[in-house]
Amino acid sequence: MPARRTGDPDRPQAGAESIGNDSDEGGTVVAVTATLKVKEGKEAELERVMKALAEQVLANEPGCEMYRLCRSKQSPQEYVVLERYVDDDALGAHANSDHFKAAIPEMMACCDGPPRILLFDEV
């Protein structure tokens, strides 16, 4: 498997110490949250699908600085994907990637409705 662009998943991501700054590439850093409500009993399947997707994203998308699935402590069927891209072009490349498109049907089969996606510019 190709090396992760951002290093050890337990360490802060590259650039985390400079939140509020533009990326090295000169574009505005884009943050994304995608909140997923998972069908009861589908949690492990969603986690499997998302782990595989995250590996593909981080190995093949140089403009993605973070792609992490997090599970709610208050509601175990609620997850959020935290994403960070160097710019809008990198986000577009992610949305149009073959690995992302291939994962959508498996991901949605686990979910109770569409994800709630919010886009942010770092300030």
MDTraj code that builds the backbone (N, CA, C; nanometers):
import mdtraj as md
import numpy as np

residues = "MET PRO ALA ARG ARG THR GLY ASP PRO ASP ARG PRO GLN ALA GLY ALA GLU SER ILE GLY ASN ASP SER ASP GLU GLY GLY THR VAL VAL ALA VAL THR ALA THR LEU LYS VAL LYS GLU GLY LYS GLU ALA GLU LEU GLU ARG VAL MET LYS ALA LEU ALA GLU GLN VAL LEU ALA ASN GLU PRO GLY CYS GLU MET TYR ARG LEU CYS ARG SER LYS GLN SER PRO GLN GLU TYR VAL VAL LEU GLU ARG TYR VAL ASP ASP ASP ALA LEU GLY ALA HIS ALA ASN SER ASP HIS PHE LYS ALA ALA ILE PRO GLU MET MET ALA CYS CYS ASP GLY PRO PRO ARG ILE LEU LEU PHE ASP GLU VAL".split()
xyz = np.array([
    [0.0853, -0.1185, 0.0000],
    [0.0000, 0.0000, 0.0000],
    [0.0886, 0.1231, 0.0000],
    [0.0570, 0.2255, -0.0793],
    [0.1366, 0.3477, -0.0811],
    [0.1357, 0.4159, 0.0550],
    [0.2409, 0.4882, 0.0839],
    [0.2510, 0.5579, 0.2121],
    [0.1452, 0.6664, 0.2221],
    [0.0976, 0.6866, 0.3436],
    [0.0031, 0.7959, 0.3690],
    [0.0734, 0.9281, 0.3510],
    [0.0054, 1.0203, 0.2909],
    [0.0603, 1.1529, 0.2690],
    [0.0742, 1.2289, 0.3997],
    [-0.0104, 1.2010, 0.4957],
    [-0.0155, 1.2830, 0.6160],
    [0.0428, 1.2153, 0.7391],
    [0.1072, 1.0996, 0.7259],
    [0.1753, 1.0381, 0.8395],
    [0.0856, 0.9540, 0.9267],
    [0.1294, 0.9339, 1.0475],
    [0.0622, 0.8485, 1.1454],
    [-0.0772, 0.9023, 1.1757],
    [-0.1818, 0.8165, 1.1693],
    [-0.3176, 0.8647, 1.1932],
    [-0.3417, 0.9112, 1.3363],
    [-0.2539, 0.8745, 1.4298],
    [-0.2722, 0.9154, 1.5687],
    [-0.2037, 1.0474, 1.6006],
    [-0.1282, 1.0995, 1.5057],
    [-0.0618, 1.2282, 1.5253],
    [-0.1415, 1.3356, 1.4550],
    [-0.1272, 1.4628, 1.4972],
    [-0.1980, 1.5702, 1.4275],
    [-0.1620, 1.5716, 1.2798],
    [-0.2570, 1.6072, 1.1973],
    [-0.2357, 1.6107, 1.0538],
    [-0.1438, 1.7259, 1.0163],
    [-0.0773, 1.7090, 0.9030],
    [0.0102, 1.8140, 0.8515],
    [-0.0682, 1.9422, 0.8365],
    [-0.0126, 2.0497, 0.8838],
    [-0.0779, 2.1786, 0.8720],
    [-0.1727, 2.2110, 0.9856],
    [-0.1967, 2.1177, 1.0769],
    [-0.2913, 2.1433, 1.1853],
    [-0.2450, 2.2578, 1.2734],
    [-0.1124, 2.2757, 1.2823],
    [-0.0603, 2.3831, 1.3658],
    [-0.0794, 2.5205, 1.3027],
    [-0.1181, 2.5252, 1.1740],
    [-0.1325, 2.6544, 1.1064],
    [-0.2754, 2.6792, 1.0617],
    [-0.3730, 2.6307, 1.1400],
    [-0.5130, 2.6541, 1.1059],
    [-0.5348, 2.8043, 1.0972],
    [-0.6061, 2.8429, 0.9951],
    [-0.6312, 2.9844, 0.9731],
    [-0.5455, 3.0411, 0.8623],
    [-0.4462, 2.9662, 0.8185],
    [-0.3614, 3.0112, 0.7089],
    [-0.4055, 2.9441, 0.5805],
    [-0.3723, 3.0077, 0.4675],
    [-0.3955, 2.9435, 0.3391],
    [-0.2980, 2.8286, 0.3246],
    [-0.3297, 2.7343, 0.2392],
    [-0.2423, 2.6197, 0.2155],
    [-0.1162, 2.6634, 0.1443],
    [-0.0176, 2.5752, 0.1440],
    [0.1082, 2.6022, 0.0760],
    [0.0873, 2.6266, -0.0727],
    [-0.0154, 2.5668, -0.1318],
    [-0.0406, 2.5809, -0.2744],
    [-0.1013, 2.7162, -0.3088],
    [-0.1391, 2.7942, -0.2091],
    [-0.1882, 2.9281, -0.2346],
    [-0.3389, 2.9401, -0.2422],
    [-0.4137, 2.8316, -0.2390],
    [-0.5588, 2.8387, -0.2419],
    [-0.6151, 2.8379, -0.1010],
    [-0.7451, 2.8610, -0.0926],
    [-0.8094, 2.8586, 0.0373],
    [-0.8345, 2.7145, 0.0791],
    [-0.7931, 2.6800, 0.1987],
    [-0.8147, 2.5461, 0.2519],
    [-0.9642, 2.5250, 0.2714],
    [-1.0125, 2.4081, 0.2303],
    [-1.1542, 2.3744, 0.2419],
    [-1.1689, 2.2602, 0.3419],
    [-1.2557, 2.2795, 0.4389],
    [-1.2894, 2.1744, 0.5349],
    [-1.4313, 2.1273, 0.5057],
    [-1.4540, 1.9983, 0.5264],
    [-1.5842, 1.9384, 0.4992],
    [-1.6226, 1.8505, 0.6168],
    [-1.7499, 1.8564, 0.6545],
    [-1.8048, 1.7570, 0.7460],
    [-1.9208, 1.6888, 0.6746],
    [-1.9233, 1.5584, 0.6831],
    [-2.0333, 1.4792, 0.6272],
    [-2.0884, 1.3951, 0.7414],
    [-2.2077, 1.4286, 0.7875],
    [-2.2698, 1.3574, 0.8987],
    [-2.3577, 1.2458, 0.8434],
    [-2.3348, 1.1245, 0.8957],
    [-2.4054, 1.0059, 0.8497],
    [-2.4833, 0.9438, 0.9647],
    [-2.6097, 0.9145, 0.9426],
    [-2.6885, 0.8357, 1.0379],
    [-2.6942, 0.6942, 0.9835],
    [-2.6485, 0.5990, 1.0624],
    [-2.6321, 0.4616, 1.0170],
    [-2.7479, 0.3756, 1.0672],
    [-2.7919, 0.2849, 0.9802],
    [-2.8962, 0.1896, 1.0187],
    [-2.8430, 0.1003, 1.1304],
    [-2.9322, 0.0680, 1.2234],
    [-2.8936, -0.0201, 1.3332],
    [-2.8402, -0.1521, 1.2780],
    [-2.7269, -0.1935, 1.3315],
    [-2.6643, -0.3170, 1.2882],
    [-2.5703, -0.3019, 1.1699],
    [-2.5611, -0.1828, 1.1122],
    [-2.4756, -0.1588, 0.9951],
    [-2.3484, -0.0812, 1.0311],
    [-2.3262, -0.0599, 1.1601],
    [-2.2114, 0.0216, 1.2018],
    [-2.0780, -0.0389, 1.1559],
    [-2.0574, -0.1679, 1.1796],
    [-1.9298, -0.2317, 1.1436],
    [-1.9085, -0.2295, 0.9923],
    [-2.0153, -0.2483, 0.9169],
    [-2.0033, -0.2455, 0.7708],
    [-1.9644, -0.1059, 0.7226],
    [-2.0295, -0.0028, 0.7786],
    [-1.9935, 0.1335, 0.7402],
    [-1.8472, 0.1616, 0.7753],
    [-1.8048, 0.1206, 0.8923],
    [-1.6670, 0.1446, 0.9330],
    [-1.5692, 0.0743, 0.8382],
    [-1.6019, -0.0455, 0.7944],
    [-1.5168, -0.1183, 0.6990],
    [-1.5076, -0.0431, 0.5664],
    [-1.6226, -0.0011, 0.5136],
    [-1.6275, 0.0709, 0.3866],
    [-1.5490, 0.2013, 0.3959],
    [-1.5690, 0.2737, 0.5045],
    [-1.5049, 0.4036, 0.5187],
    [-1.3544, 0.3919, 0.5443],
    [-1.3128, 0.2879, 0.6139],
    [-1.1691, 0.2674, 0.6348],
    [-1.1009, 0.2422, 0.5005],
    [-1.1609, 0.1561, 0.4190],
    [-1.1047, 0.1280, 0.2864],
    [-1.1034, 0.2535, 0.1995],
    [-1.2105, 0.3315, 0.2051],
    [-1.2166, 0.4552, 0.1271],
    [-1.1103, 0.5532, 0.1746],
    [-1.0961, 0.5701, 0.3051],
    [-0.9962, 0.6635, 0.3581],
    [-0.8560, 0.6263, 0.3123],
    [-0.8260, 0.4969, 0.3100],
    [-0.6941, 0.4531, 0.2627],
    [-0.6735, 0.4935, 0.1177],
    [-0.7757, 0.4763, 0.0341],
    [-0.7662, 0.5148, -0.1067],
    [-0.7532, 0.6656, -0.1234],
    [-0.8320, 0.7397, -0.0486],
    [-0.8281, 0.8861, -0.0568],
    [-0.6896, 0.9373, -0.0202],
    [-0.6380, 0.8937, 0.0930],
    [-0.5091, 0.9455, 0.1404],
    [-0.3921, 0.8986, 0.0546],
    [-0.4058, 0.7837, -0.0100],
    [-0.2983, 0.7323, -0.0952],
    [-0.2986, 0.7953, -0.2342],
    [-0.4159, 0.8394, -0.2804],
    [-0.4288, 0.8812, -0.4204],
    [-0.4690, 1.0262, -0.4426],
    [-0.4970, 1.0990, -0.3374],
    [-0.5402, 1.2377, -0.3526],
    [-0.4436, 1.3301, -0.2788],
    [-0.3416, 1.3804, -0.3472],
    [-0.2435, 1.4652, -0.2798],
    [-0.3030, 1.5939, -0.2230],
    [-0.4180, 1.6362, -0.2722],
    [-0.4816, 1.7575, -0.2219],
    [-0.5674, 1.7357, -0.0985],
    [-0.5793, 1.6111, -0.0536],
    [-0.6556, 1.5819, 0.0682],
    [-0.5582, 1.5670, 0.1838],
    [-0.5729, 1.6516, 0.2833],
    [-0.4836, 1.6498, 0.3989],
    [-0.5389, 1.5704, 0.5168],
    [-0.6693, 1.5480, 0.5182],
    [-0.7301, 1.4707, 0.6263],
    [-0.8593, 1.4088, 0.5752],
    [-0.8814, 1.2828, 0.6140],
    [-1.0054, 1.2126, 0.5804],
    [-1.0267, 1.1103, 0.6902],
    [-1.1110, 1.1447, 0.7878],
    [-1.1286, 1.0603, 0.9061],
    [-1.2755, 1.0389, 0.9381],
    [-1.3069, 0.9153, 0.9730],
    [-1.4409, 0.8808, 1.0195],
    [-1.4402, 0.8841, 1.1717],
    [-1.5375, 0.9541, 1.2293],
    [-1.5503, 0.9633, 1.3749],
    [-1.6919, 0.9215, 1.4138],
    [-1.7021, 0.8510, 1.5268],
    [-1.8314, 0.8031, 1.5761],
    [-1.8728, 0.8866, 1.6967],
    [-1.9988, 0.9249, 1.7017],
    [-2.0510, 1.0051, 1.8115],
    [-2.0481, 0.9278, 1.9425],
    [-2.0059, 0.9936, 2.0488],
    [-2.0104, 0.9328, 2.1822],
    [-2.1526, 0.9338, 2.2385],
    [-2.2335, 1.0296, 2.1950],
    [-2.3706, 1.0404, 2.2457],
    [-2.4688, 0.9540, 2.1683],
    [-2.4428, 0.9331, 2.0394],
    [-2.5352, 0.8599, 1.9531],
    [-2.4538, 0.7638, 1.8666],
    [-2.4412, 0.6368, 1.9079],
    [-2.3508, 0.5441, 1.8401],
    [-2.3859, 0.5122, 1.6953],
    [-2.5005, 0.5547, 1.6483],
    [-2.5351, 0.5343, 1.5083],
    [-2.5113, 0.6604, 1.4259],
    [-2.4498, 0.7606, 1.4858],
    [-2.4180, 0.8839, 1.4134],
    [-2.2676, 0.8964, 1.3978],
    [-2.2255, 0.9204, 1.2746],
    [-2.0845, 0.9351, 1.2392],
    [-2.0655, 1.0676, 1.1677],
    [-1.9423, 1.1157, 1.1703],
    [-1.9067, 1.2313, 1.0896],
    [-1.7736, 1.2010, 1.0215],
    [-1.7662, 1.2379, 0.8946],
    [-1.6399, 1.2297, 0.8215],
    [-1.5818, 1.3703, 0.8234],
    [-1.4592, 1.3822, 0.8755],
    [-1.3884, 1.5093, 0.8791],
    [-1.2893, 1.5095, 0.7640],
    [-1.2993, 1.6103, 0.6792],
    [-1.2166, 1.6159, 0.5593],
    [-1.1497, 1.7532, 0.5503],
    [-1.0289, 1.7543, 0.4934],
    [-0.9566, 1.8804, 0.4752],
    [-0.8828, 1.8733, 0.3424],
    [-0.9063, 1.9738, 0.2581],
    [-0.8475, 1.9795, 0.1243],
    [-0.7709, 2.1103, 0.1082],
    [-0.6671, 2.1063, 0.0247],
    [-0.5844, 2.2253, 0.0059],
    [-0.6595, 2.3366, -0.0654],
    [-0.7597, 2.3007, -0.1469],
    [-0.8376, 2.4019, -0.2180],
    [-0.9622, 2.3369, -0.2795],
    [-1.0424, 2.4185, -0.3452],
    [-1.1655, 2.3689, -0.4080],
    [-1.1377, 2.2665, -0.5171],
    [-1.0270, 2.2840, -0.5909],
    [-0.9935, 2.1876, -0.6957],
    [-0.9687, 2.0491, -0.6365],
    [-0.9018, 2.0450, -0.5224],
    [-0.8748, 1.9164, -0.4564],
    [-1.0048, 1.8516, -0.4100],
    [-1.0982, 1.9317, -0.3605],
    [-1.2291, 1.8781, -0.3218],
    [-1.3019, 1.8242, -0.4442],
    [-1.2960, 1.8968, -0.5542],
    [-1.3587, 1.8500, -0.6780],
    [-1.2971, 1.7200, -0.7275],
    [-1.1644, 1.7088, -0.7169],
    [-1.0964, 1.5854, -0.7575],
    [-1.1435, 1.4681, -0.6724],
    [-1.1638, 1.4934, -0.5432],
    [-1.2143, 1.3880, -0.4548],
    [-1.3536, 1.3432, -0.4987],
    [-1.4429, 1.4400, -0.5184],
    [-1.5813, 1.4085, -0.5541],
    [-1.5904, 1.3329, -0.6862],
    [-1.4942, 1.3539, -0.7747],
    [-1.4959, 1.2900, -0.9061],
    [-1.4060, 1.1676, -0.9159],
    [-1.3434, 1.1289, -0.8058],
    [-1.2518, 1.0149, -0.8083],
    [-1.3288, 0.8836, -0.8225],
    [-1.2667, 0.7898, -0.8906],
    [-1.3294, 0.6580, -0.9099],
    [-1.3509, 0.5861, -0.7775],
    [-1.2541, 0.5958, -0.6847],
    [-1.2678, 0.5252, -0.5567],
    [-1.3821, 0.5823, -0.4734],
    [-1.4032, 0.7136, -0.4787],
    [-1.5149, 0.7728, -0.4055],
    [-1.6481, 0.7302, -0.4675],
    [-1.6576, 0.7405, -0.5989],
    [-1.7813, 0.7012, -0.6675],
    [-1.8148, 0.5541, -0.6435],
    [-1.7114, 0.4687, -0.6400],
    [-1.7335, 0.3255, -0.6184],
    [-1.7818, 0.2957, -0.4763],
    [-1.7416, 0.3779, -0.3793],
    [-1.7783, 0.3540, -0.2397],
    [-1.9189, 0.4031, -0.2050],
    [-1.9725, 0.4937, -0.2821],
    [-2.1023, 0.5546, -0.2482],
    [-2.2142, 0.4519, -0.2320],
    [-2.2335, 0.3569, -0.3241],
    [-2.3444, 0.2612, -0.3045],
    [-2.3314, 0.1797, -0.1755],
    [-2.2102, 0.1336, -0.1437],
    [-2.1901, 0.0570, -0.0199],
    [-2.2147, 0.1448, 0.1027],
    [-2.1662, 0.2676, 0.0969],
    [-2.1836, 0.3613, 0.2078],
    [-2.3321, 0.3905, 0.2300],
    [-2.4034, 0.4202, 0.1225],
    [-2.5440, 0.4571, 0.1350],
    [-2.6310, 0.3387, 0.1777],
    [-2.5893, 0.2161, 0.1462],
    [-2.6639, 0.0980, 0.1904],
    [-2.6615, 0.0851, 0.3424],
    [-2.5646, 0.1469, 0.4057],
    [-2.5519, 0.1428, 0.5518],
    [-2.6259, 0.2578, 0.6202],
    [-2.6604, 0.3590, 0.5438],
    [-2.7122, 0.4830, 0.6027],
    [-2.8641, 0.4898, 0.6018],
    [-2.9145, 0.5598, 0.7006],
    [-3.0569, 0.5862, 0.7137],
    [-3.0828, 0.7271, 0.6598],
    [-3.0754, 0.7416, 0.5285],
    [-3.0942, 0.8710, 0.4648],
    [-2.9634, 0.9272, 0.4127],
    [-2.9735, 1.0379, 0.3381],
    [-2.8539, 1.0992, 0.2799],
    [-2.7683, 1.1675, 0.3866],
    [-2.6387, 1.1830, 0.3594],
    [-2.5531, 1.2530, 0.4552],
    [-2.5844, 1.4018, 0.4572],
    [-2.5520, 1.4649, 0.5674],
    [-2.5610, 1.6113, 0.5787],
    [-2.4191, 1.6627, 0.5591],
    [-2.3969, 1.7314, 0.4477],
    [-2.2636, 1.7777, 0.4120],
    [-2.2543, 1.9282, 0.4263],
    [-2.1533, 1.9725, 0.5000],
    [-2.1271, 2.1146, 0.5176],
    [-1.9857, 2.1443, 0.4696],
    [-1.9700, 2.2561, 0.3980],
    [-1.8399, 2.3003, 0.3485],
    [-1.7976, 2.4248, 0.4250],
    [-1.6689, 2.4326, 0.4545],
    [-1.6148, 2.5445, 0.5316],
    [-1.4875, 2.5965, 0.4669],
    [-1.4646, 2.7265, 0.4763],
    [-1.3351, 2.7864, 0.4463],
    [-1.2670, 2.8114, 0.5802],
    [-1.1397, 2.7783, 0.5899],
    [-1.0666, 2.8099, 0.7131],
    [-1.0469, 2.9605, 0.7221],
    [-1.0582, 3.0120, 0.8407],
    [-1.0418, 3.1567, 0.8631],
    [-0.9267, 3.1840, 0.9581],
])
top = md.Topology()
chain = top.add_chain()
for i, resn in enumerate(residues, 1):
    res = top.add_residue(resn, chain, resSeq=i)
    for name in ("N", "CA", "C"):
        top.add_atom(name, md.element.get_by_symbol(name[0]), res)
traj = md.Trajectory(xyz[None], top)
